[in-house]
Amino acid sequence: MSKRIITINRMFGSNGRVIGKALADELGIKFYDKELIELASKEKNIPFDEFAKVDEKKASQWRFPIDHEIQMDPEFHFIPMNDVLYDIQRKIIISLAEKEDCVIVGRCANHILKDKTLSVFIYAPFEDRVQNVMARTGREEKSARKLVKKMDKERRSYYEYFTDQKWMDLTQYQLCIDSSRFDQKQILQMLKEVL
């Protein structure tokens, strides 16, 4: 691998994004998560909010895809916005991996880049993730539980739809870390050692 590319898939509430950002900062390399939506928005001149609505979600099989004037444009006609975003992000991820060292969170990047990346999966027990979400967002426990389940389901569906792989098949990741067992400093040290 000529560039240092780290892809992080994560369970919601496992602090995968926070760990990815901290790793990028420590290594002095770029970090991409929601930034990929911004890049896609600029490239296709589609409002950020339209892409943010479908980010890391597969298209609904029950809804006709054209519910916005942008999709009436011949370039996107009859293509769900989710698919438009995935295709643009895939091209951006490939381009980024060719030109710079970076950490990329989510968006099937481990699958897109295959052997060109250190592929990491961050997970934690459900209860720990609920507590993390409560602390981070100030939600009540019932609301946090519901959100964790919903986001995990969306991420799993998205990943499996676009990759034909099982999201929780840990054999496709080079390193799997239970973030409840180690503090952030220890996890960052492990990742740097592996790199």
N, C-alpha and C positions, 0 to 999 in steps of 0.2 A: 504494500500500500504506500504510494508515493506521498500522499498528503495524509495528515492526521485527521481522520474523519471519525467522529463518534456519533452513533445514532442511539437515541434513547426512546424506547417504548416504555410506557408506564401505566400502572393502574391509577385511577383517579384517587387523589388524596395520599399517594405514596411519596410525594415530594420529588418526583422525577424531574419536573420542570425546574424546580429550585436547585436541585443537585446539578442538572445540566448547565444552568446559568453560572453557578459557582465554579464548575469545572472550566467552562470557557474563560471566565474571568481569571482564574489561576493560571491557565495555560497561555493567556493572552491571545486567544483566537476568537473568531466570530461565533455568535450564538443565533440560532434560528428556531423560532417556534411560530408565534403569531406574525413574526416578521415575514414569513413566507406568504401570508395572505396579502400583506402590503405590496410585496414584490409582484405577486400575481395580479393584483388590482391595477397596478401601474402598467404592467405589460399588456393587459387586455382592455384597459380603460373601462373597467367595470367597478362600480362603487365598492369600497372595502366592506361596507355593511352587508351587501348582497352576498359576498363570499363568506363573511363571518357567520352568517346564518346557517350555512351548509358545511362549514369547516369540520372535518373529521366525522362526517355523517354520510351514510350511504343514502341514495335517493329513495324516496318512498315509492313502493310499487303500487300504491293505491291512489296516488295523485298524478294527474296529468302534468308533465313537467313545465308547461308554459303557463306561468302565472305572473310573469313580469315582462314588461316591454322589451327588456334586454334580450330575452330569449326569442323574441320575434325577429331579431336580427338574423339574416340568413346564415351567418357564421355559427350561430348557436341554436338554430332552429331544431326543435325536437330533442335536444340534448339536455338532460337535467343539469342544473347549475353545479351539482355535486361532482358530476363527471367532468365538466368544464374545468372546475377548480383543481381536481385531482390531476388532470392531464397537464395543466400549466405548472402546478407545483412539482410534478415528476420531472419535467424538463428543467425547472429551476434547480432542483436538488442535484441532478446530474451535472449541470453546469457549475454549481458551487463546488462540488466534490472535485472537479477537474482543476479549479483555479485557486482554492484556498483551504487552509486548515479550518475546521469548524465542528461545532456540536449542533446536531439537528434533532429536535424533539418531535416524536410522532410522525404522522403523515406517511406511514409505510416506508420511511426512508431506509430502514434496514433491508427491506425487500428490494427496493429500487436499486440500491447500491451493492447489494449482495456481498461479494468478497472484497469490496473496497473500503470496508468500514469495520470499526470495533463496534459490534452490535450488543447493546446492553438492555436488559429488561429490569425495571425497578418495580418491586411489588411490596406489599405489606398486608398483614391480616386486616380483615374488614373493620374490626373495632378500632384499630389504630388509625385507619384511614378516616373513619367517621370523626374521631377526635381531632385529627389534623384539619379536616374541613371545618369543623366547628370553631377551632381556634383561628383559622385563617379568614373565615367569612362571617363569623358571629352568628351563624344559623343555630336554631334549636336542634336538638338531637334528632327528632323525627324527620325534620326537613333535611338534615345532613345525610341521614341514612338513605333517604329517597334519592337525593342527588348523587351519592356515590354509586348506587345501583344503576341509576339512569345513565350516568356518564360511562361506566364500565360497559354497559350494554351497547351504547352508541359506538364506543371505540372498538369493541369486539366486532360488531356488525360491519363497521367501516373497513377494518383491517381485513376481515375474512372476505368481504365483497370484492375488494380491489386486488387481493393477493392470492385468493384461493388457498390460503394457509390458515391454520388455527392460531389465533392470537395467543392463546395460552400454551402452545406447543413450545416449551422452553428449549428444545433442541435446535431451534433456528436462531437462537441468541448465543453469543460467545460467552457472555457473563450475565448471570442473574443475581440480583442483590435484594435481600429482604431489608428494606430501609428501617424497619422497626428494631432490628438487631444491632445496628451500628449508628453512631452519630454521623453528622454530615462530614466532619473532618476525616473520620476513618474511611468513609465511602470515597471521598475525593482522593485520599492516599492510595486506596486500592486501585481506583481507576487510573491514576497516574503510574502506578507500578506496572499495571497491565500494558499501558501504552508504551 
